[in-house]
Amino acid sequence: MINNIEEYKIAILEIIEELLPGCKVQLFGSRARKDFSEGSDIDLAIDAGFPIDYKKIYALKEKFEESTIPLFIDIVDINSADEKIKNEIKRDGIVWKN
């Protein structure tokens, strides 16, 4: 389980699509760089084409917590992210859904 988030990818994308249909999703952070540890979270950048309302972000986090996915999922709205995070996503990001 430590390095196989692929088995959770479909479930994660289904949850995102339910609340934010048509958005783009990228994996970034330690899991994208392959320098993660067993407790590492899953960092996802979401591009809905507009700033995402905080209520939608909260609803996503709730859905992930209620799911059977055993890892913490951190969501970043790329349209509201600071330049440092945007640069990290550009450098290390792996497209999950375009």
C-alpha positions in Angstrom: 0.0 0.0 0.0 2.8 2.4 0.7 3.5 3.3 -2.9 0.4 2.2 -4.7 -2.1 5.1 -4.8 -3.2 4.0 -8.3 -5.7 1.7 -6.6 -7.4 4.7 -5.0 -7.1 7.0 -8.1 -10.5 6.0 -9.6 -12.4 6.5 -6.3 -10.6 9.9 -5.7 -11.5 11.1 -9.2 -15.1 10.0 -8.9 -15.5 12.0 -5.7 -14.0 15.1 -7.3 -16.1 14.7 -10.5 -19.2 14.4 -8.4 -18.6 17.8 -6.7 -16.6 19.6 -9.4 -17.5 18.1 -12.8 -15.1 18.8 -15.6 -12.2 20.0 -13.5 -8.5 19.2 -14.1 -6.6 17.2 -11.4 -2.9 16.8 -10.8 -1.0 14.8 -8.3 2.0 16.7 -6.8 4.2 16.7 -3.7 6.1 13.8 -2.3 4.0 11.1 -4.0 4.5 12.7 -7.4 8.3 13.0 -6.7 8.4 9.4 -5.3 10.1 10.6 -2.1 7.2 9.9 0.2 7.0 7.8 3.4 4.3 5.5 4.6 2.3 8.3 6.3 2.5 10.7 3.5 -0.7 12.3 2.3 -1.9 12.6 -1.3 -1.5 16.2 -2.6 -3.9 17.1 -5.4 -4.1 20.3 -7.3 -7.6 21.0 -8.8 -8.2 23.5 -11.6 -11.9 24.1 -12.0 -11.2 27.1 -14.3 -12.3 29.5 -11.5 -11.6 29.9 -7.8 -13.3 27.1 -5.9 -15.6 28.1 -3.1 -14.3 27.0 0.3 -17.6 25.1 0.9 -16.8 22.9 -2.1 -13.3 22.2 -0.8 -14.8 21.4 2.7 -17.3 19.1 1.0 -14.5 17.3 -0.9 -12.5 16.8 2.3 -15.6 15.4 4.1 -16.3 13.0 1.2 -12.6 11.8 1.3 -12.8 11.3 5.1 -16.0 9.3 4.7 -14.5 7.1 2.0 -12.6 3.9 2.3 -9.4 5.6 1.1 -6.9 5.1 4.0 -4.8 8.1 3.2 -5.2 11.8 4.0 -5.9 13.8 0.8 -4.9 17.4 0.7 -6.6 19.6 -1.9 -5.1 22.8 -3.4 -7.2 25.0 -5.6 -4.7 26.0 -8.3 -6.6 29.2 -9.0 -6.1 30.4 -5.4 -2.7 28.9 -4.7 0.4 31.1 -4.1 3.2 31.2 -6.7 5.5 28.8 -4.7 2.8 26.0 -4.8 2.0 26.8 -8.4 5.7 26.4 -9.3 5.9 23.1 -7.4 2.9 21.8 -9.3 4.4 22.9 -12.6 7.7 21.2 -11.8 6.5 18.0 -10.2 2.8 17.6 -11.1 1.5 14.5 -12.7 -1.8 14.9 -14.6 -4.5 12.6 -13.3 -7.4 14.1 -15.2 -7.3 16.7 -18.0 
